[in-house]
Amino acid sequence: MLKDLGKIKLLLLDVDGVLTDGRITFDNNGVETKSFDVKDGHGLKLVQRAGIAVGIITGRSSEVVALRARELGIEIVHQGAKDKLVPYVELLESLGLTDEQVAYVGDDVVDLPILRRVGFSATVADAVDDVKPLVDYVARRPGGRGAVREICDFILKNSGAWTEVTDRYFGGRQ
């Protein structure tokens, strides 16, 4: 049964394995790099255009993540969250939201406490096997390779916001 995605006011994301392919690269100077899919970024901008806030909750801390978040206009960024449920609960309280108004995308068992609570839970095609049967939606694409865009499109199309946020591209021909 499809949930009422029109209630979603906040989309939260893990980073490693969701917004990236999960690989972490260090150069000889110890500088960390990550690769992000531009299609995922555009999907997040479409979601924001629909009035849905976007946030990040990740267990690691990385300046690259902070830079990508700033580039996308994501103001809700919680890095170094060893227990992701702590910032999640704090966010609900500070924003005055309920679980049903939140969507979360995670890919590993550390994400399960949030995935089990939210109104809409999703994961990527290459998530760990223990996560896939416990979410509402499993993307066909892997993390860092368009899965977030696929999930954003799914939310927008099933909330009734797709036509409004994409009309300028289709020119009313959807």
C-alpha positions as CSV (number, residue, x, y, z in Angstrom):
1,M,0.0,0.0,0.0
2,L,1.4,3.4,-1.0
3,K,1.7,5.8,1.9
4,D,0.5,9.4,1.7
5,L,3.7,11.1,0.5
6,G,2.0,14.5,0.4
7,K,2.6,14.6,4.2
8,I,6.4,14.6,3.8
9,K,8.0,17.9,5.0
10,L,11.5,16.7,5.5
11,L,13.8,14.4,3.5
12,L,16.8,13.1,5.5
13,L,19.8,11.3,4.0
14,D,22.7,9.3,5.0
15,V,25.9,10.1,3.0
16,D,28.3,7.2,2.6
17,G,26.6,4.6,0.4
18,V,23.6,6.8,-0.3
19,L,24.8,10.2,-1.7
20,T,28.1,8.5,-2.5
21,D,29.0,5.0,-3.7
22,G,30.4,4.3,-0.2
23,R,34.0,4.5,-1.2
24,I,36.3,6.9,0.7
25,T,39.4,8.1,-1.0
26,F,42.4,9.7,0.6
27,D,45.3,11.3,-1.3
28,N,48.9,11.2,-0.1
29,N,48.3,14.2,2.1
30,G,45.4,12.6,3.8
31,V,42.8,14.7,2.0
32,E,39.5,12.9,1.7
33,T,37.5,12.9,-1.5
34,K,34.1,11.7,-2.4
35,S,32.1,11.6,-5.6
36,F,28.5,12.8,-5.8
37,D,26.1,12.3,-8.7
38,V,24.8,15.5,-10.2
39,K,21.5,13.9,-10.9
40,D,21.0,13.2,-7.2
41,G,21.8,16.9,-6.6
42,H,19.1,18.0,-9.0
43,G,16.6,15.7,-7.5
44,L,17.3,17.3,-4.1
45,K,16.8,20.7,-5.6
46,L,13.4,19.6,-7.1
47,V,12.4,18.3,-3.6
48,Q,13.3,21.6,-2.1
49,R,11.4,23.5,-4.8
50,A,8.3,21.4,-3.7
51,G,8.7,22.8,-0.2
52,I,10.3,19.8,1.4
53,A,13.4,20.5,3.5
54,V,16.4,18.4,3.0
55,G,18.9,17.3,5.7
56,I,21.9,15.0,6.3
57,I,22.6,12.7,9.2
58,T,25.9,10.9,8.9
59,G,28.1,9.0,11.2
60,R,31.4,10.3,9.7
61,S,32.6,13.9,9.6
62,S,34.0,15.3,6.4
63,E,34.5,18.8,5.0
64,V,33.6,17.4,1.6
65,V,30.1,16.7,2.9
66,A,29.8,20.2,4.4
67,L,30.9,21.7,1.0
68,R,28.3,19.6,-1.0
69,A,25.6,20.5,1.5
70,R,26.3,24.2,1.2
71,E,26.4,23.9,-2.6
72,L,22.9,22.3,-2.5
73,G,21.5,24.7,0.0
74,I,21.1,22.0,2.6
75,E,21.2,23.7,6.0
76,I,20.4,20.7,8.2
77,V,23.7,18.8,8.5
78,H,24.6,16.5,11.4
79,Q,28.0,14.9,11.0
80,G,29.7,12.6,13.4
81,A,26.4,11.2,14.6
82,K,27.4,7.9,16.2
83,D,23.7,7.3,17.3
84,K,21.7,8.8,14.4
85,L,18.5,8.7,16.4
86,V,19.7,11.5,18.7
87,P,19.9,14.2,16.1
88,Y,16.8,12.8,14.4
89,V,14.7,13.3,17.6
90,E,16.2,16.7,18.2
91,L,15.3,17.7,14.6
92,L,11.7,16.6,15.1
93,E,11.4,18.7,18.2
94,S,13.1,21.8,16.8
95,L,11.1,21.7,13.6
96,G,7.8,20.7,15.2
97,L,7.5,17.6,12.9
98,T,6.1,14.1,13.5
99,D,7.7,10.9,12.2
100,E,5.0,10.7,9.5
101,Q,6.2,13.9,8.0
102,V,9.7,12.6,7.5
103,A,11.3,10.5,4.8
104,Y,14.7,8.9,5.4
105,V,17.2,7.2,3.0
106,G,19.8,4.9,4.6
107,D,21.7,1.9,3.5
108,D,23.1,0.1,6.5
109,V,21.9,-1.3,9.9
110,V,23.0,1.8,11.7
111,D,20.1,3.6,9.8
112,L,17.4,1.1,10.9
113,P,16.4,3.0,14.1
114,I,15.4,6.0,11.9
115,L,14.1,3.9,9.0
116,R,11.7,2.1,11.3
117,R,10.2,5.4,12.6
118,V,9.7,7.6,9.6
119,G,6.7,8.1,7.5
120,F,8.5,7.0,4.4
121,S,11.7,4.9,4.4
122,A,13.9,4.1,1.4
123,T,17.2,2.6,0.5
124,V,19.6,2.1,-2.4
125,A,19.9,-1.0,-4.6
126,D,23.3,-1.9,-3.1
127,A,22.2,-1.5,0.6
128,V,23.0,-4.3,3.0
129,D,20.6,-7.1,2.7
130,D,19.2,-6.7,6.2
131,V,17.9,-3.2,5.4
132,K,16.0,-3.9,2.1
133,P,13.0,-5.9,3.5
134,L,12.4,-3.3,6.2
135,V,11.9,-0.2,4.0
136,D,9.0,1.2,2.0
137,Y,11.0,1.6,-1.2
138,V,14.2,0.1,-2.6
139,A,15.7,2.1,-5.5
140,R,16.8,0.3,-8.6
141,R,20.0,2.4,-8.7
142,P,23.0,2.0,-6.3
143,G,24.1,4.7,-3.9
144,G,26.0,7.6,-5.4
145,R,24.7,6.6,-8.9
146,G,21.3,8.2,-9.1
147,A,19.4,6.4,-6.3
148,V,18.7,9.6,-4.5
149,R,17.3,11.1,-7.7
150,E,15.1,8.1,-8.2
151,I,13.8,8.4,-4.6
152,C,13.2,12.1,-5.0
153,D,11.3,11.6,-8.2
154,F,9.2,8.8,-6.5
155,I,8.3,11.1,-3.6
156,L,7.4,14.0,-5.9
157,K,5.4,11.9,-8.3
158,N,3.5,10.2,-5.5
159,S,2.8,13.4,-3.5
160,G,1.3,15.3,-6.4
161,A,4.2,17.8,-6.6
162,W,6.0,16.5,-9.7
163,T,4.0,18.5,-12.3
164,E,4.4,21.7,-10.4
165,V,8.1,21.5,-9.9
166,T,9.0,20.2,-13.4
167,D,6.5,22.2,-15.5
168,R,9.2,24.7,-16.5
169,Y,11.1,21.8,-18.1
170,F,8.2,20.1,-19.8
171,G,6.3,23.3,-20.8
172,G,3.0,21.9,-19.6
173,R,3.3,18.7,-21.8
174,Q,3.4,16.0,-19.1
